[in-house]
């Protein structure tokens, strides 16, 4: 008998998180009844892999249901007493974090009320942000178990109350060996067997075969492409300052940045300050159907993030046979093997980043004899594509996720389909 589960994301559907919809669709393909939920009202109308709108949206909450949530917290306070005690009396979180956690506890009760009568046996939450506390509280109140998936910033930069979440989850999926080792090192009380690497992946169909490489002369522009949300953690400002260095060193280049986000205004100011209006272009949000053309035009796809899991954008570039340059942080070296499947630079080092770009450019301009650096780059492109096909294949990753999930999630007796626990 396959279970009924609730799957919660901070925002679903979300253009930059297609994997959430893909995982929901995979579970449904296996016969699991999935109740998709979103903490925030989704800004995007259509998910790339899941056509359904979320059945449950938590924010903004409705008044009557909030009152029922408060009553549920009072009635079943023993179930969440240890969580509230953790918020109020333990840990080093600042007061504002504790206040937010208390608000999220109430929202967790609200989520439990919304799920009443659905017969769920498990709650899974994607990312370790506020949604994971909400899911944990709801699971406690419903008498079911919960699990979560951790990526990058939710673990490495914003890991609020992760000790409690890891202690209480049935299992934790994470996207890299680096993340798993980080969890076990920083949270030694966590059972190592419940922390499992579940890699994300991208489509690897034959239609993504890389275009034939052409060697350009010195007069042609060196084309850089960055893809990602315009957020401080992605550090596109670093890339723009690097472009200023390329100008000072007389490289003929173009840089396109695809993505939208809160940093756009600051980046526009920086571009003008550096006099790069003719060199650097902010493309805004680019529909997925247009991404193939952008990748085809790029010589190098660059990433300058301060924190990441293993970015899908690198996989998408590599499976298309594109050269990539990324910081040697977190799980990225598990995908980008220096000199073999791509190039890495020392995180935060402008000199190293710029030097790597000049090195790649010089190799692209090398002669066509069989031992030339240009031919070596062809091998990097082939190896990059093979790396993604073998180890970051979306279909294989989803099959692993679905099979693992069904093995680890089993129906629990306490949750009953028609119990109105709020009114009893």
N, C-alpha and C positions, 0 to 999 in steps of 0.2 A: 504493500500500500504506500503510494507516494504521499508526501506531506503537503499541508497547506502552510505557506510561509508568508510573512510580511517582509518586504524589501524596502529599506528606507535610504534615501540619498538626500544630501543637503539641498540639491535642486535637480529635479528630473521632470521632463527631459532637459538636457544641457548640451549645447553645441560642442563644448570642449571636453565632455566626458561621455563619449559614445559607448564606452565599455559597460556602463551601467545598464543601458538598454539591451546591449548584446547579452549580458549575463542573465537578465530577466527573460529574454527570449529563449536562451538555451535551457533554462530551468523549465519553462513552459513546454518546450519541445520534448522534454523528458517526462512530461505529464504532471509536473508540479503545479499546483494552483498558487499563483503568486499575486499578492496584493501589493501593488507598487505604491510607494509613498514619497512625498517630497516635503522637506521642512519648509522651504520657501515656495511661494507661488512661482511657477516656472516662467521665465521671461521668453523662452524659446518655445514655439508652438509645435514643432515636430521633431521627434528624435530620429537619428539616422538609422537605428536598428530596431526600434520598438515604436510602433504606431500608436500605442495606447497613451492616453493621458493618465497621470497618476490618479488612482482611486481615492487617495487621501492626501490632502494638503493641510499642513499644520498651521502655517502662518499666512494671513492673519487668522487667529483663533476666533471662534464664535462664543458669545457670552454665556448662553445656557450650558453649552458643553463644558466651558471652563468651570462653571459651578459644579457640574457633575464630577469633573476631574478633582476639584478640591474635596468633595465629599468622599471620593474613592481614596484619596491620600489619607484622609482621616480614618476611614474604616480599615484600611490595610496598611496603616503606618508601620506596623512591625516588620513588614516585608522590605521597607525602604529605610528603616531606622539606621542601619549601618552606613548607607550611602549618605544620608543627611549628616550623620556624625562625622563622616570623612570630610564633607564640605565645611562644616562649622569648626571642627576642633583639630584636624590633622593636616599635615602638609604645609607647604610654604607659599601657597597661592596668595596673591594679593586680594584685598577685600572685593574689588570689582569682579574678579574671577569667581569668587565665592557667591556673590549676589547673582551673577549670571547662571551659575550652576543650580542655585535654588530655583530660579525662574525656569530653567530647563527641566528640573524635577517636576514642576507643575505641568510643563508641556509634555513630559513623558506620561503623566497621568492622563492628560488630554488625548495623547496618542492611544493609550490603552482603551479609553472610552470609545474612540473612533473604531477600534478593532473589535469591539465586543460583538459576540455572536458570529464571528467569522470562522471560528474553529481553527485558528492558527496553532501550529505546534512549535514555531521557531520564528525569530526575528533576525534578519541580517541587515547590517548597515554598512554602507560604503563610505569610507573615510573616517578618521578618528576625531573629527571636529565635534561641534555641538550635537549633531545628529546621533552620535554614538552614546552620549549620556542619555539622551531622550529614549533611544532604543533600549538601553540597559534598564532604565526605570520602568518602562512599559513592560518589559519582559518579567521583571520582578513582580509587578502588580498582577500580571496575567498568569503567573506561575509557569512560564515557559523559559527556554534558554535563548541566548542571543549570541551572535558572532559578528565579526567585523573584518573589513579589509583596510589595511594601512598602506599608504603610498610613500609620500616624501615629506612635505611640510607638515602634514598632520601628525607625523611621528617625530621628525627631527627639529622642527621649529615651534610647533604649537601643540605639544603633547600634554595638554591640561588633563589632569586626573587619569592619565593613561595607566598608572599603577592599579587603580581600582577597576578600570575597564578590562585590562588584561587579566586581572585576578578573577573577574566574574564571567568573562566570555567563555563559551564552550570551546571555540577555536578562533584563531586569528590568522587570516590570510594576509600575506604581504608580497610585494612585487619583486623583491630581489633578495639574494643571499646577504648582501650588505645590511638590509633592513632587519632580516632575521637575526643576524649576529648582533646588531645594535640592540634589539629588544632583549635578547638573552643576557647581554653584558650589563645593560642599564636597569633591567628588571629581573634580577637573579631568582626571585621567588616564583617566576612564571614557569610552568611545566613546559619544557622544550618541545614535547611531542604535540602540543596544541598550537605551535607557531609554524606555519607551513608556507613555503614559497609557492605562489601561484602567479606565474608571469602573465603579463598582458601581451597581446600580439596584434599584428596587422594583417590585412589581406595579402596573400602572396601569389595570386593568380598569374598566369602567364602573360596576361595583358599588361602587367606591370614591368615587362622586360625593359631594361635600360636602353635609351637611345644610343646610337653609335656616337662615340666620342669624336669630336673634331678639335684639332689643334689650332688655336688662335695666335695671331701675331701680337707683338707688343702694343700695337695701336688699338686692339680690341679691349673692351672693358672686362674686367674680372668681376663676375657676378656673384654676389653674396645674397643668401636668403635666410631670414630668421622667421620662424613660425611659432606663435605663442601669445597668450593673453598679455596685454600690456599692464603687468603688475610688477610691483617693486622687486618681488622675489625672482622674476625672470631677468632682471637687470639689463634691460635693453639700453639703459644709459651707458653701461660699460661698452656695448657694441658701438654706440654712436661716438663715444670718445676714441675708440679704436679706429673708427673711420676717419676721424680728424688726424690721427697719426699716419694713416695710410696716405692722406692728402699731403701732409708735410714731407713724406718720403716719395712723393711723385708717382704713386701707383694709380693707374687708370682703372677705376672700379665703379660699380653700382651696387647699392645695397637696398634690398626690399624687405620690409618687416610686415608680415601678415598677422593681423590680430587686433582686437579692440580691448579696451579696459581703462581703469581709472588713471593710469599714468600717461595717457595720451597727451594731455596738455603740457605736462612737464617735458615730455620727449620732444614735442614740437618746439618748445622754447629752446631746448638744448641744441636741436638741429639748426635753428636760426643763429644761436650764439656761436656755433662752430662754423657757420657759413657753409652748411652742407645741403642746402635746399636742392641743388642740382644732382646730388649724389645719393642721398638717403630718402626713401619714400615710405611713408606709413600708409599701407594699403587698407587698413581697417579690416573688418571681418570679411573673409573670403569664403564663399560657398565651397563645399568639398568637391563639387564637380569641376571647379576651376583650379584646384590644387595641382592636378597633373601638369597643367601648362606651366605653373610657377616652378615646380620641381624640374621640369625639362629645361627651363631656361637658366637654372642656377649652375654655377661651377662648384660652389661649396655651400652646404647648408650648415649654418653656425648656430650654436646654443651657448648662451652666456649666463645661465641661471645660477643663483647662489645655492639653491636646494632643489632636488628632484628625486623622483623614484627612478624609473627607467623610462625616459620620455618617448611617447608614441611618435613624435615628430622625427626623431632620429631613426626609428624603425621604418617609418614611411619613406624617408629619404634613402636609406640604405637598400631597401627592397627594390627601389627604382634604380639602383646602381649609382647613386650620387655619393660624392665625397662628403664626409661630415667632420666638423671640428667642434669639440665639446670640452667642458672642464672635467678634470679627473676627480670627480666627487661621487659619493654614495654608490649607487649601483651602476652608473654609466660604464665603468670599465668592464662590466660583465657583458655588455653589448659591443662597445667600441674598444677593440683590442689595438693598441697603438701600432701604426704602421702596417697592420694586417687587415683590419676591417674599417679603419678610419683613423682619425688623429685626435689626440688629447692635448690640452694645455694645462699648465699649472693654474689652478683656480685663483682668480684675483690678480694674476700677473698680466698686465697690459703688454709688457715687453715680450713675454712668451707667446701670447695670443697673436700679436702682430708678426712676430718672427715665423710662426707656423703658417700664417697666410702667405707670407713671402716665399716660404719653402714650397708650399703647394703650387703657387703660381709659377715658380721657376721650373718645377717638375712638369707642369702642364705644357710649358713652352719648350721642353727639351726635344731633341731630335727623335726621329722615329726608328732608330736602330733597335734591335731586339733587346739590348741590355740597357737601354736608356731609362731614366727615371719616369719618363712618360709612360713607357710600357709597364713599369712597376705600379703605376697608379691604376692601370687597367686591372691588374691582379687584385688591388685593394677593392676596386668596385665589384669584381666578381665574388670575392670573399665576403664582402659586406652583404651582398644579396643572399649568399648561401647561409650566412650566420642567421639572418632573419628567417629564411625559409625553414631552417632546421630547429631553431631554438625560440623564435618569437612569432610563431605561426598562429594567427588568430583562431583558426579552426581547432588546432591541437590544444591551445590554451583554454578555449571554451569547453572542449570535451573533458579536459582534466578538471576544470572547475565544476562542471555538472556532475561528473562521476564522484568526485570527492564529496561534494555537498550531499548527494544522496546517501553516501556511506556514513556520513557523520551526523546527519539530521534524521531523527526518528520521532514518530508521534509520542507525545507525553500525555499521561492520563488526565492531568488536572484541567487542561483547557477543553471546554465543551462547547459545541457549536451554538447552543441556544441559551446559554446562561446569561442572564442580565444581572451581573454582579454589582452594578451600581444601585439598582433599585431594590435588591434583596435586603 
